[in-house]
Amino acid sequence: MRPARPLALLALLALAASLAGCGGSPGARAWAASVCTTLEPWRTEIGSLTSRTQQQMDTATTPGQAKENLMRLFGGAADASERARAGVAKAGVPDVDDGARIAEGFTGSLAATRDAYARAQSGIKGLATAPAETFYQQVSKVVEQMQTDYQASSLDTSNLNSVELKDAFDEVPECR
């Protein structure tokens, strides 16, 4: 039996390598489905963290307990936002006009959201819990800043100039 020729083997490897790179960008519907699948658990977790924290804050808590609850809320929200950002980044760039800019808008918005929560967690961490009145006044300031940062991080969907993506987000079951 004759061994395979090196040239034929190299040609086969080159063909296999070029075909492996042909996956291409996901279409609008696939990308929208992937993004919505990633964002649903994020929304659920943020809602759950917020609800739990509100319940804990509604009961009589000490400033120390409030600080712990808020740090857990903001830290959990920052972590969840990073997981969502990574998931959207993993979805790739949609195969639509301006796909790279659109994908960056989504990941950038989630990164800014993550950072807003992380800054709030850091702000709460730095607060002294006594006197209690001062602590709660400072908490209000941290939360107000976080809300401002959060609003600034929101994705401006008016710049989502892809009819294909708009339709995909309206049509795929994962986004309903």
N, C-alpha and C positions, 0 to 999 in steps of 0.2 A: 504494500500500500504506500502510496506516495504522500509525503507531508503536504499540507496546505501551503500554497505559495504565499510568501510574505506580502506581495503586492495586492493579491486578492483579499487577504485578511485585512490589510490597511484600508482598502476601499470599502469593505463591509463595515468596519468600525467607523469610518467617516460617515457613511450613510446612516448608520444607527445613531450617531451623535447628532447629525443634522435633523433627523426625524424627532429625536427627543426634545429638541428645542422648538418644535413646531406647535406647541400647545396653544400659543397665542393668548390674547386677552379674552376674558369672558365677555359674552354678549351682554346686552343691557338687561335682559330678563334674569340671566344667571347671576349677574353682579348684584342686581337689586335683591334677589332672593337671598344671596349670601349675606348682604349687608343687613337685611331685615332679620334674618336668623341670628345674626350676631347681636343686634341691638335689642331684641326682645328680652333676653335674660338680663341685660344691663338695666333696662327700664324697670323690670320686675325687682331686681335687687335694690336699686335706688329707692323704689317705693317701699319695699320691705324695711330697709334701714331707716328711712324717714319715719315710717309708721311706728316701728319699735321705739325709736328715740323719743317720739312725741308721747307715746304711752309712758315711757320711763320718766319723762320730764313732767308729765301731768301729776304723777304721784309726788309726794313730798320727798324731795331730794336735797341733799346737802350740796354746796358748791363743788365739793370734791367728786360727788357722784355725777353731778351735771357735767363736769369737765370730762370725766371718764366716758360718759355716754356720748358727748359731742365728738370727742376724739375718735371713738369707735365709729360713729356715723361718718365723719369726714374721711377717716382713713379707709373705711370700707368702700365709700363712694369713689375715692381716688383709685383704689385697686380695681374696682369694677369698671371704671372708666378706662383704665389702662388695658384691661382685658378686651374691652369693646374696641378700643383703638387698634390693638394688635390684630383682632379678628377682621376688622375692616381693611387693614393694611394687607392681611393675608388674602383677602378677596381679590386683590390685584387692581388693575386699572381697567375700567370697562372699555370695550371696543366701540366707543362712540366719539363723536367730535368733542374735543376738549376733555377727553376721559381722564388724562393725568391731572388736570386742574380740578376736576370734579372729585376725583378720589382724594386728592390732597386736601380739598375743602372738608371732606368728611373726617379724615384722620386728624387734620389740624384742629377742627372743632372739638373732637374728643380729647385731644391732647390738652387743649386749653381748658376744657371742663375738668380733666384730671388735675391740672395744675391749680385750678381754682379751689377744688376740694383739698388738695395737699396744702395750699397756703392757709386755708381755714383751719385745718388740723394743726398746723404749726403755730398759727395765731392763738388757738385755744391752749395748746401745750404751754405756751409762754406766759399764760395768765396766772397770777397769784389768786388763790381761792378766798383769801381774806383781805379786807373785809368783804362780806358777801355782796353788799350793794354795789360796790365797785366792780367786783367780779362780773355780776350780771350786766352792768352797764358796758363793760368791755366785751362781753360775749355778744351783745347787741351790735357793737361796732364791727366785730369780726364777721358776724353773720351778714350784716349789711354789705360789707366789702365783698364777701363771697358771692352774694346775690348779684352784685354789680359785675364781678368777674365772670360769673356763670352766664349772665345775659350777654355779655360781650363775646362769649365763646360760641354762641349759637350760630348754626349754619344758616347763611343767607340763601335760602332756596330760590329767591328771585333770580339769582345768578346761575341757576341750574338750567342752562339753555339747551338741554338735550331733550327733545321731544320723545326720543326712544326711551330714555331713563324715566321721564315723567310718566309715560304710559306704563312702563314696566313696574314702577312703584305702585301704580294704581291697580295693576292687573294681577301681579303674582300673589298667590295665596299667603305666602310668608309675610307679606306686608299689610295684610288686612287685620 
